[in-house]
């Protein structure tokens, strides 16, 4: 299949049906921990929507009515958890994003999955300023959807070393606020050591300050999905990245909870 793929998600604790709108391995960000090989800068290509719909239909048929779970999934995680827009780049960079949400909604209705599973958008939030994206994300909310908004570090002097982008704190806050207004939104944060150094207290404080600022502006953040690197990066910085110690990650989770945010920690 070109667009649809199943995974056993360690964070979800079940089967996630992934939808990849970036089979060209193009993204407008280049996160140093990204596991996509041959990643290039760019946007999603023109999608073959009938093919995507057919692939999704066949995958859900196999999972819901077929033998996929018994033949391909360990017994302890044989449950369908979600449909996730993720893949090899930023999904909202697709000009057909709104049409894809409509297509997924039809499939969820066909297999009686509305209210039974999540529809998750994993996004860097960079396109949230676009009215069409906002409208599509609002439609997700009506399906019981969630936005997982990538926010790894507060930018320094308008640049994020982790995500390799020029972006201001004000832009991140604006995009995150828009996301929370459209749909249930979780912060998705990857923490790790870079060149042997863990994020400093100041970096953590700046990161938390952004969340607090959005909350003060009325943004309802559901919580933080805090995770570490579990598989090797496919980017040039791979050798510079090391997993953070488990006790450091647990202490950070406690700090985030003390700031008033629910935390789900995955090591």
Backbone as CSV, one residue per row, in Angstrom:
resi,resn,N_x,N_y,N_z,CA_x,CA_y,CA_z,C_x,C_y,C_z
1,UNK,0.835,-1.197,0.000,0.000,0.000,0.000,0.874,1.254,0.000
2,UNK,0.382,2.280,-0.650,1.156,3.514,-0.745,0.868,4.474,0.398
3,UNK,-0.370,4.530,0.853,-0.771,5.539,1.829,-1.111,4.990,3.225
4,UNK,-1.569,3.755,3.322,-2.106,3.215,4.569,-1.211,2.097,5.092
5,UNK,-0.941,2.140,6.394,-0.068,1.135,6.987,-0.485,0.890,8.441
6,UNK,-0.397,-0.363,8.910,-0.729,-0.660,10.309,0.536,-0.724,11.153
7,UNK,0.456,-0.270,12.394,1.566,-0.402,13.337,1.011,-0.791,14.697
8,UNK,1.826,-1.515,15.458,1.533,-1.724,16.865,2.215,-0.590,17.609
9,UNK,1.427,0.313,18.162,1.943,1.539,18.763,2.274,1.329,20.234
10,UNK,3.539,1.593,20.606,3.935,1.459,21.999,3.234,2.496,22.867
11,UNK,2.975,3.674,22.292,2.313,4.708,23.083,0.813,4.474,23.176
12,UNK,0.221,3.937,22.103,-1.222,3.731,22.091,-1.632,2.437,22.790
13,UNK,-0.728,1.459,22.844,-1.058,0.188,23.455,-2.022,-0.630,22.629
14,UNK,-1.929,-0.515,21.321,-2.801,-1.259,20.422,-2.401,-1.001,18.982
15,UNK,-3.293,-1.339,18.074,-3.031,-1.161,16.650,-3.448,0.238,16.205
16,UNK,-2.569,0.884,15.505,-2.861,2.182,14.918,-2.813,2.043,13.404
17,UNK,-3.826,2.523,12.734,-3.836,2.542,11.271,-3.279,3.892,10.832
18,UNK,-2.074,3.870,10.308,-1.430,5.102,9.879,-1.825,5.484,8.475
19,UNK,-1.915,6.784,8.246,-2.168,7.303,6.897,-1.047,8.270,6.568
20,UNK,-0.306,7.940,5.531,0.869,8.701,5.121,0.535,9.568,3.915
21,UNK,0.413,10.863,4.140,0.114,11.784,3.043,1.394,12.312,2.394
22,UNK,2.549,11.851,2.871,3.837,12.327,2.357,4.713,11.163,1.898
23,UNK,4.232,10.359,0.935,5.054,9.244,0.461,6.306,9.706,-0.285
24,UNK,6.392,11.003,-0.546,7.598,11.568,-1.185,8.684,11.910,-0.166
25,UNK,8.457,11.557,1.125,9.429,11.824,2.194,9.757,13.308,2.310
26,UNK,8.762,14.153,2.085,8.965,15.604,2.132,8.267,16.199,3.340
27,UNK,8.969,17.096,4.027,8.415,17.772,5.197,8.950,19.193,5.227
28,UNK,8.160,20.105,5.767,8.631,21.490,5.864,9.509,21.720,7.092
29,UNK,9.614,20.709,7.976,10.573,20.720,9.074,11.591,19.613,8.832
30,UNK,12.700,19.636,9.615,13.660,18.538,9.560,14.158,18.266,10.978
31,UNK,13.340,17.570,11.737,13.688,17.287,13.125,14.901,16.353,13.169
32,UNK,15.840,16.663,14.050,17.104,15.931,14.059,16.935,14.475,14.457
33,UNK,15.832,14.147,15.149,15.592,12.768,15.576,14.703,11.998,14.599
34,UNK,14.346,12.595,13.474,13.384,11.991,12.536,13.904,10.662,11.987
35,UNK,13.007,9.684,11.930,13.367,8.337,11.481,13.042,8.091,10.010
36,UNK,12.680,9.149,9.282,12.373,9.006,7.853,13.677,9.072,7.063
37,UNK,13.996,8.039,6.289,15.213,8.083,5.472,15.019,8.984,4.251
38,UNK,16.111,9.546,3.779,16.089,10.382,2.563,15.075,11.519,2.685
39,UNK,14.951,12.083,3.877,14.018,13.187,4.100,14.440,14.415,3.306
40,UNK,13.463,15.083,2.677,13.729,16.306,1.922,12.764,17.388,2.389
41,UNK,13.134,18.624,2.151,12.240,19.744,2.452,11.165,19.826,1.379
42,UNK,9.936,20.073,1.798,8.866,20.220,0.824,7.518,19.897,1.426
43,UNK,6.515,19.810,0.569,5.136,19.550,0.974,4.649,18.219,0.425
44,UNK,3.472,17.822,0.860,2.877,16.579,0.382,2.591,16.678,-1.117
45,UNK,2.705,15.565,-1.833,2.420,15.565,-3.274,0.918,15.494,-3.543
46,UNK,0.538,15.556,-4.788,-0.856,15.320,-5.178,-1.215,13.883,-4.825
47,UNK,-2.330,13.713,-4.118,-2.730,12.401,-3.641,-3.740,11.754,-4.572
48,UNK,-3.653,10.442,-4.699,-4.669,9.668,-5.407,-5.733,9.288,-4.378
49,UNK,-6.744,10.131,-4.242,-7.728,9.933,-3.179,-8.534,8.642,-3.325
50,UNK,-8.946,8.245,-4.552,-9.641,6.954,-4.665,-8.767,5.784,-4.199
51,UNK,-7.472,5.827,-4.502,-6.583,4.768,-4.042,-6.470,4.786,-2.527
52,UNK,-6.341,5.977,-1.946,-6.257,6.083,-0.486,-7.516,5.503,0.154
53,UNK,-8.675,5.858,-0.393,-9.939,5.358,0.154,-10.013,3.836,0.061
54,UNK,-9.555,3.277,-1.057,-9.585,1.823,-1.239,-8.637,1.139,-0.262
55,UNK,-7.443,1.707,-0.076,-6.485,1.115,0.854,-7.022,1.136,2.282
56,UNK,-7.626,2.251,2.678,-8.173,2.357,4.021,-9.313,1.371,4.216
57,UNK,-10.168,1.235,3.212,-11.291,0.304,3.285,-10.790,-1.128,3.453
58,UNK,-9.785,-1.499,2.665,-9.267,-2.868,2.736,-8.577,-3.142,4.072
59,UNK,-7.851,-2.147,4.588,-7.178,-2.321,5.863,-8.184,-2.468,7.003
60,UNK,-9.186,-1.612,7.036,-10.184,-1.701,8.104,-11.003,-2.976,7.990
61,UNK,-11.293,-3.409,6.790,-12.018,-4.669,6.590,-11.228,-5.829,7.189
62,UNK,-9.915,-5.828,6.957,-9.067,-6.891,7.473,-8.973,-6.864,8.993
63,UNK,-8.939,-5.654,9.561,-8.817,-5.518,11.014,-10.139,-5.789,11.723
64,UNK,-11.221,-5.188,11.215,-12.517,-5.257,11.896,-13.223,-6.590,11.646
65,UNK,-13.170,-7.077,10.402,-13.925,-8.279,10.059,-13.047,-9.465,9.670
66,UNK,-11.760,-9.225,9.425,-10.869,-10.279,8.971,-10.003,-10.855,10.083
67,UNK,-8.869,-11.449,9.669,-8.009,-12.149,10.622,-6.719,-11.403,10.929
68,UNK,-6.670,-10.116,10.625,-5.434,-9.360,10.828,-4.962,-9.426,12.276
69,UNK,-5.870,-9.223,13.214,-5.483,-9.195,14.621,-4.889,-10.530,15.067
70,UNK,-5.548,-11.628,14.736,-5.081,-12.938,15.193,-3.823,-13.384,14.461
71,UNK,-3.654,-12.973,13.229,-2.516,-13.443,12.443,-1.294,-12.543,12.536
72,UNK,-1.493,-11.273,12.919,-0.385,-10.327,12.809,-0.080,-9.520,14.061
73,UNK,-0.886,-9.650,15.112,-0.743,-8.777,16.284,-0.617,-9.617,17.555
74,UNK,0.345,-9.281,18.448,0.449,-9.995,19.721,-0.858,-9.924,20.500
75,UNK,-1.175,-10.993,21.207,-2.484,-11.124,21.848,-2.801,-9.980,22.798
76,UNK,-1.779,-9.496,23.540,-2.036,-8.493,24.571,-2.377,-7.120,24.005
77,UNK,-2.166,-6.884,22.719,-2.479,-5.575,22.126,-3.426,-5.710,20.932
78,UNK,-4.284,-6.698,20.960,-5.221,-6.909,19.857,-6.449,-6.030,20.010
79,UNK,-6.239,-4.753,19.838,-7.360,-3.817,19.804,-7.010,-2.697,18.839
80,UNK,-8.007,-2.203,18.145,-7.819,-1.073,17.243,-7.947,0.195,18.053
81,UNK,-6.880,0.954,18.124,-6.849,2.143,18.965,-7.207,3.411,18.207
82,UNK,-6.676,3.553,16.988,-6.885,4.818,16.294,-6.561,4.721,14.811
83,UNK,-6.982,5.743,14.110,-6.501,6.059,12.768,-5.670,7.318,12.935
84,UNK,-4.430,7.277,12.475,-3.504,8.384,12.730,-2.943,8.952,11.433
85,UNK,-3.132,10.243,11.262,-2.512,10.952,10.147,-1.107,11.326,10.570
86,UNK,-0.157,10.575,10.053,1.238,10.766,10.445,2.094,10.598,9.200
87,UNK,2.918,9.558,9.168,3.661,9.268,7.954,5.003,9.956,7.861
88,UNK,5.422,10.264,6.635,6.794,10.688,6.364,6.953,12.186,6.157
89,UNK,6.047,12.972,6.686,6.127,14.416,6.564,4.932,15.058,7.229
90,UNK,4.806,16.362,7.070,3.711,17.097,7.704,2.407,16.891,6.930
91,UNK,1.401,16.202,7.524,0.172,15.884,6.783,-0.642,17.108,6.376
92,UNK,-0.630,18.164,7.200,-1.440,19.330,6.850,-0.835,20.154,5.723
93,UNK,0.347,19.756,5.238,0.921,20.438,4.072,0.218,20.014,2.777
94,UNK,-0.604,18.967,2.866,-1.367,18.529,1.691,-2.517,19.483,1.407
95,UNK,-2.627,19.914,0.165,-3.749,20.772,-0.236,-5.066,20.009,-0.219
96,UNK,-4.992,18.683,-0.129,-6.187,17.837,-0.098,-6.505,17.371,1.318
97,UNK,-5.917,18.008,2.315,-6.081,17.559,3.695,-7.549,17.489,4.102
98,UNK,-8.315,18.510,3.782,-9.732,18.522,4.166,-10.491,17.368,3.510
99,UNK,-10.165,17.065,2.254,-10.814,15.952,1.562,-10.449,14.622,2.210
100,UNK,-9.215,14.517,2.693,-8.787,13.294,3.368,-9.586,13.087,4.649
101,UNK,-9.831,14.147,5.401,-10.629,14.025,6.628,-12.037,13.546,6.292
102,UNK,-12.626,14.069,5.225,-13.961,13.622,4.806,-13.942,12.143,4.439
103,UNK,-12.892,11.725,3.762,-12.735,10.325,3.342,-12.628,9.411,4.563
104,UNK,-11.842,9.826,5.551,-11.688,9.031,6.771,-13.013,8.957,7.533
105,UNK,-13.729,10.073,7.599,-15.015,10.096,8.289,-15.980,9.083,7.679
106,UNK,-15.990,9.000,6.353,-16.871,8.040,5.678,-16.482,6.609,6.020
107,UNK,-15.175,6.343,6.073,-14.714,4.993,6.405,-15.046,4.647,7.847
108,UNK,-14.885,5.592,8.746,-15.207,5.338,10.155,-16.688,5.057,10.330
109,UNK,-17.512,5.773,9.586,-18.954,5.530,9.661,-19.301,4.150,9.100
110,UNK,-18.671,3.775,7.994,-18.948,2.485,7.361,-18.657,1.325,8.305
111,UNK,-17.553,1.425,9.057,-17.153,0.332,9.940,-17.592,0.556,11.388
112,UNK,-18.495,1.519,11.589,-19.077,1.793,12.902,-17.993,2.084,13.941
113,UNK,-17.050,2.949,13.562,-15.911,3.257,14.422,-15.992,4.637,15.068
114,UNK,-16.974,5.439,14.674,-17.095,6.774,15.269,-17.497,6.629,16.735
115,UNK,-16.688,7.186,17.603,-16.907,7.052,19.039,-16.250,5.831,19.642
116,UNK,-15.787,4.909,18.779,-15.155,3.676,19.269,-13.638,3.772,19.243
117,UNK,-13.087,4.551,18.317,-11.642,4.736,18.231,-11.349,6.220,18.059
118,UNK,-10.071,6.570,18.174,-9.649,7.950,17.977,-9.266,8.191,16.514
119,UNK,-9.391,9.433,16.104,-8.790,9.905,14.865,-7.745,10.926,15.282
120,UNK,-6.475,10.622,15.031,-5.376,11.428,15.555,-4.638,12.119,14.412
121,UNK,-4.375,13.394,14.585,-3.527,14.152,13.670,-2.211,14.438,14.381
122,UNK,-1.113,13.893,13.863,0.217,14.160,14.403,0.845,15.234,13.532
123,UNK,1.050,16.415,14.111,1.368,17.586,13.302,2.377,18.491,13.990
124,UNK,3.129,19.224,13.184,3.993,20.254,13.768,3.256,21.582,13.932
125,UNK,1.998,21.618,13.508,1.162,22.799,13.732,1.460,23.981,12.845
126,UNK,2.396,23.840,11.926,2.862,24.994,11.141,1.818,25.545,10.181
127,UNK,0.812,24.720,9.835,-0.206,25.157,8.879,-1.526,25.533,9.553
128,UNK,-1.526,25.610,10.876,-2.768,25.882,11.603,-3.353,27.252,11.316
129,UNK,-2.552,28.151,10.784,-3.061,29.490,10.483,-3.984,29.500,9.272
130,UNK,-4.007,28.400,8.503,-4.808,28.340,7.286,-6.262,27.988,7.621
131,UNK,-7.220,28.776,7.151,-8.624,28.498,7.461,-9.065,27.094,7.060
132,UNK,-8.591,26.578,5.912,-9.007,25.246,5.466,-8.528,24.169,6.433
133,UNK,-7.330,24.339,6.970,-6.812,23.381,7.944,-7.605,23.472,9.241
134,UNK,-7.893,24.678,9.680,-8.686,24.855,10.894,-10.050,24.194,10.762
135,UNK,-10.686,24.378,9.603,-12.007,23.790,9.385,-11.938,22.260,9.403
136,UNK,-10.887,21.707,8.784,-10.729,20.254,8.749,-10.476,19.703,10.142
137,UNK,-9.673,20.409,10.935,-9.383,19.959,12.292,-10.642,20.056,13.163
138,UNK,-11.465,21.068,12.925,-12.745,21.159,13.627,-13.636,19.967,13.287
139,UNK,-13.610,19.533,12.028,-14.360,18.336,11.627,-13.848,17.108,12.357
140,UNK,-12.534,17.056,12.583,-11.971,15.959,13.363,-12.551,15.932,14.766
141,UNK,-12.685,17.096,15.363,-13.236,17.181,16.721,-14.633,16.573,16.766
142,UNK,-15.410,16.806,15.727,-16.764,16.256,15.667,-16.759,14.731,15.561
143,UNK,-15.603,14.160,15.158,-15.446,12.706,15.078,-14.780,12.148,16.341
144,UNK,-14.619,13.000,17.348,-13.918,12.573,18.555,-12.418,12.543,18.365
145,UNK,-11.918,13.421,17.509,-10.506,13.409,17.161,-9.610,14.093,18.174
146,UNK,-8.298,13.918,17.961,-7.279,14.562,18.778,-6.177,15.094,17.877
147,UNK,-5.609,16.221,18.275,-4.406,16.749,17.652,-3.239,16.466,18.584
148,UNK,-2.173,15.874,18.032,-0.911,15.728,18.764,0.044,16.753,18.175
149,UNK,0.224,17.828,18.905,0.935,19.012,18.416,2.408,18.925,18.837
150,UNK,3.290,18.787,17.849,4.712,18.659,18.129,5.275,19.981,18.663
151,UNK,5.836,19.918,19.866,6.525,21.069,20.447,7.634,20.534,21.339
152,UNK,8.844,20.509,20.802,9.969,19.885,21.482,10.776,20.856,22.338
153,UNK,11.021,22.059,21.823,11.809,23.058,22.543,11.290,24.442,22.172
154,UNK,11.399,25.377,23.094,11.119,26.769,22.756,12.253,27.275,21.862
155,UNK,11.941,28.009,20.798,13.005,28.488,19.909,13.914,29.495,20.603
156,UNK,15.159,29.530,20.184,16.142,30.483,20.696,16.503,31.435,19.556
157,UNK,16.258,32.726,19.794,16.523,33.737,18.763,15.819,33.407,17.445
158,UNK,14.592,32.889,17.576,13.784,32.609,16.380,14.167,31.358,15.630
159,UNK,14.975,30.476,16.244,15.398,29.241,15.560,15.298,28.066,16.513
160,UNK,14.824,26.926,15.994,14.778,25.691,16.769,15.832,24.735,16.229
161,UNK,16.846,24.457,17.041,17.901,23.537,16.615,17.369,22.123,16.460
162,UNK,16.448,21.726,17.347,15.907,20.372,17.299,15.086,20.149,16.036
163,UNK,14.292,21.138,15.658,13.410,20.994,14.488,13.977,21.609,13.224
164,UNK,15.109,22.297,13.323,15.804,22.881,12.182,14.900,23.803,11.367
165,UNK,14.251,24.733,12.084,13.351,25.684,11.432,13.506,27.067,12.050
166,UNK,13.194,28.070,11.250,13.081,29.435,11.750,11.637,29.640,12.187
167,UNK,11.439,29.875,13.470,10.085,30.069,13.992,10.184,30.820,15.317
168,UNK,9.239,31.692,15.538,9.242,32.468,16.779,8.350,31.816,17.822
169,UNK,8.583,32.194,19.063,7.715,31.736,20.151,6.279,32.180,19.891
170,UNK,6.104,33.400,19.379,4.760,33.931,19.123,4.028,33.088,18.081
171,UNK,4.740,32.625,17.065,4.117,31.769,16.056,3.651,30.452,16.667
172,UNK,4.506,29.855,17.481,4.135,28.588,18.107,2.907,28.772,18.988
173,UNK,2.898,29.821,19.776,1.756,30.062,20.655,0.484,30.270,19.846
174,UNK,0.569,31.039,18.754,-0.610,31.307,17.935,-1.136,30.015,17.316
175,UNK,-0.242,29.203,16.758,-0.667,27.955,16.119,-1.244,26.981,17.141
176,UNK,-0.611,26.907,18.311,-1.107,26.003,19.354,-2.463,26.450,19.869
177,UNK,-2.640,27.739,20.055,-3.934,28.250,20.511,-5.023,27.920,19.498
178,UNK,-4.739,28.095,18.220,-5.710,27.764,17.174,-6.071,26.280,17.214
179,UNK,-5.060,25.427,17.426,-5.312,23.988,17.485,-6.240,23.651,18.642
180,UNK,-5.985,24.240,19.824,-6.816,23.944,20.992,-8.239,24.437,20.818
181,UNK,-8.412,25.494,20.038,-9.752,26.023,19.795,-10.543,25.159,18.821
182,UNK,-9.834,24.388,17.989,-10.495,23.575,16.973,-10.758,22.146,17.422
183,UNK,-9.881,21.601,18.286,-9.963,20.173,18.601,-9.212,19.886,19.902
184,UNK,-9.528,18.786,20.538,-8.755,18.337,21.693,-7.292,18.224,21.296
185,UNK,-6.404,18.860,22.046,-5.000,18.957,21.642,-4.063,18.529,22.762
186,UNK,-3.181,17.592,22.418,-2.098,17.157,23.285,-0.784,17.698,22.745
187,UNK,0.137,18.026,23.637,1.479,18.401,23.242,2.305,17.125,23.094
188,UNK,3.016,17.003,21.981,3.879,15.839,21.748,5.335,16.302,21.802
189,UNK,6.079,15.802,22.794,7.416,16.313,23.055,8.434,15.187,23.134
190,UNK,9.484,15.301,22.337,10.581,14.341,22.356,11.768,14.967,23.090
191,UNK,12.225,14.296,24.139,13.373,14.781,24.904,14.518,13.780,24.791
192,UNK,15.732,14.306,24.677,16.909,13.460,24.510,18.157,14.292,24.798
193,UNK,19.281,13.611,24.909,20.557,14.302,25.056,21.136,14.591,23.676
194,UNK,21.680,15.792,23.505,22.257,16.204,22.223,23.710,16.610,22.483
195,UNK,24.606,15.965,21.793,26.038,16.173,22.047,26.376,15.938,23.515
196,UNK,25.704,14.941,24.109,25.988,14.570,25.483,25.330,15.446,26.529
197,UNK,24.567,16.459,26.107,23.952,17.392,27.047,22.435,17.259,27.016
198,UNK,21.850,17.079,28.205,20.395,17.081,28.326,19.872,18.514,28.299
199,UNK,18.596,18.717,27.966,18.038,20.073,28.021,18.272,20.709,29.390
200,UNK,18.649,21.970,29.390,18.950,22.668,30.635,17.668,23.062,31.362
201,UNK,17.821,23.475,32.621,16.668,23.972,33.379,16.032,25.159,32.666
202,UNK,16.877,26.033,32.106,16.353,27.200,31.402,15.550,26.811,30.178
203,UNK,16.026,25.807,29.429,15.298,25.354,28.243,13.958,24.739,28.622
204,UNK,13.950,23.949,29.689,12.692,23.356,30.160,11.744,24.453,30.619
205,UNK,12.276,25.445,31.330,11.448,26.545,31.817,10.842,27.327,30.663
206,UNK,11.639,27.616,29.626,11.125,28.345,28.460,10.039,27.543,27.759
207,UNK,10.240,26.233,27.666,9.257,25.349,27.031,7.945,25.368,27.813
208,UNK,8.041,25.249,29.134,6.841,25.286,29.973,6.151,26.644,29.911
209,UNK,6.945,27.716,29.800,6.371,29.059,29.736,5.446,29.207,28.535
210,UNK,5.792,28.575,27.413,4.934,28.641,26.229,3.593,27.982,26.520
211,UNK,3.618,26.819,27.148,2.366,26.132,27.483,1.526,26.959,28.441
212,UNK,2.184,27.546,29.443,1.462,28.374,30.402,0.852,29.594,29.720
213,UNK,1.590,30.192,28.787,1.096,31.372,28.083,-0.144,31.041,27.256
214,UNK,-0.106,29.908,26.565,-1.265,29.491,25.763,-2.460,29.235,26.674
215,UNK,-2.221,28.629,27.810,-3.306,28.371,28.753,-3.905,29.683,29.266
216,UNK,-3.048,30.662,29.541,-3.541,31.960,30.007,-4.364,32.676,28.936
217,UNK,-4.092,32.357,27.665,-4.862,32.948,26.565,-6.159,32.191,26.292
218,UNK,-6.429,31.176,27.094,-7.671,30.425,26.952,-7.526,29.088,26.265
219,UNK,-6.303,28.722,25.897,-6.086,27.440,25.240,-6.215,26.278,26.209
220,UNK,-7.032,25.306,25.863,-7.254,24.138,26.714,-6.348,23.003,26.237
221,UNK,-5.201,22.848,26.882,-4.261,21.786,26.523,-4.610,20.536,27.313
222,UNK,-4.866,19.435,26.589,-5.306,18.208,27.259,-4.195,17.605,28.108
223,UNK,-2.950,17.775,27.693,-1.832,17.211,28.430,-0.613,17.115,27.541
224,UNK,0.414,16.425,28.044,1.690,16.297,27.339,2.001,14.824,27.114
225,UNK,2.278,14.476,25.861,2.766,13.142,25.504,4.289,13.241,25.463
226,UNK,4.917,12.840,26.545,6.365,12.972,26.705,7.024,11.647,26.359
227,UNK,7.966,11.687,25.428,8.608,10.445,25.016,10.073,10.684,24.691
228,UNK,10.838,9.592,24.656,12.248,9.651,24.309,12.522,8.953,23.000
229,UNK,13.770,8.967,22.579,14.141,8.308,21.327,14.254,6.807,21.581
230,UNK,13.520,6.029,20.789,13.524,4.577,20.940,14.204,3.888,19.761
231,UNK,14.265,4.578,18.618,14.900,4.019,17.427,15.867,5.057,16.863
232,UNK,16.863,4.624,16.113,17.878,5.556,15.618,17.305,6.591,14.660
233,UNK,17.815,7.807,14.765,17.496,8.849,13.789,18.097,8.474,12.447
234,UNK,17.443,8.944,11.378,17.973,8.754,10.024,18.531,10.061,9.472
235,UNK,18.780,11.027,10.352,19.283,12.330,9.941,20.790,12.430,10.210
236,UNK,21.466,13.440,9.623,22.919,13.555,9.811,23.345,13.684,11.269
237,UNK,22.452,14.146,12.129,22.779,14.334,13.544,22.633,13.065,14.376
238,UNK,22.360,11.924,13.743,22.035,10.694,14.472,23.063,10.351,15.547
239,UNK,24.344,10.485,15.243,25.381,10.097,16.204,25.453,11.044,17.398
240,UNK,24.818,12.200,17.290,24.864,13.200,18.361,23.697,13.055,19.339
241,UNK,22.781,12.120,19.046,21.556,11.967,19.832,21.633,10.714,20.698
242,UNK,21.349,10.877,21.982,21.309,9.749,22.909,20.030,9.840,23.745
243,UNK,19.497,8.680,24.103,18.292,8.652,24.937,18.579,9.265,26.304
244,UNK,17.629,10.013,26.817,17.738,10.569,28.169,17.534,9.460,29.183
245,UNK,18.228,9.519,30.326,18.028,8.495,31.366,16.569,8.448,31.834
246,UNK,16.129,7.261,32.184,14.736,7.077,32.604,14.398,7.916,33.827
247,UNK,15.335,8.027,34.782,15.031,8.810,35.975,14.917,10.297,35.666
248,UNK,15.685,10.771,34.676,15.584,12.176,34.261,14.231,12.430,33.603
249,UNK,13.805,11.492,32.767,12.509,11.634,32.101,11.376,11.610,33.119
250,UNK,11.470,10.735,34.109,10.426,10.653,35.133,10.367,11.936,35.950
251,UNK,11.546,12.505,36.266,11.579,13.762,37.020,10.970,14.894,36.203
252,UNK,11.235,14.888,34.902,10.640,15.912,34.037,9.123,15.763,33.992
253,UNK,8.649,14.531,33.913,7.197,14.293,33.918,6.576,14.847,35.192
254,UNK,7.247,14.659,36.319,6.737,15.187,37.583,6.720,16.717,37.574
255,UNK,7.734,17.323,36.964,7.791,18.788,36.879,6.640,19.324,36.027
256,UNK,6.349,18.635,34.938,5.251,19.062,34.066,3.910,18.910,34.796
257,UNK,3.768,17.809,35.523,2.537,17.598,36.304,2.381,18.679,37.369
258,UNK,3.486,19.055,37.989,3.436,20.100,39.016,3.008,21.434,38.428
259,UNK,3.245,21.622,37.140,2.825,22.846,36.469,1.352,22.809,36.078
260,UNK,0.697,21.670,36.322,-0.744,21.598,36.106,-1.171,20.900,34.830
261,UNK,-0.249,20.127,34.212,-0.578,19.435,32.966,-0.512,17.930,33.165
262,UNK,-1.502,17.208,32.633,-1.444,15.754,32.635,-0.280,15.306,31.756
263,UNK,0.385,14.224,32.151,1.529,13.724,31.394,1.349,12.232,31.135
264,UNK,1.631,11.816,29.896,1.741,10.408,29.554,3.178,10.180,29.099
265,UNK,3.936,9.406,29.850,5.359,9.209,29.606,5.604,7.889,28.893
266,UNK,6.347,7.941,27.800,6.766,6.739,27.059,8.284,6.790,26.909
267,UNK,8.965,5.790,27.435,10.422,5.746,27.345,10.868,4.912,26.137
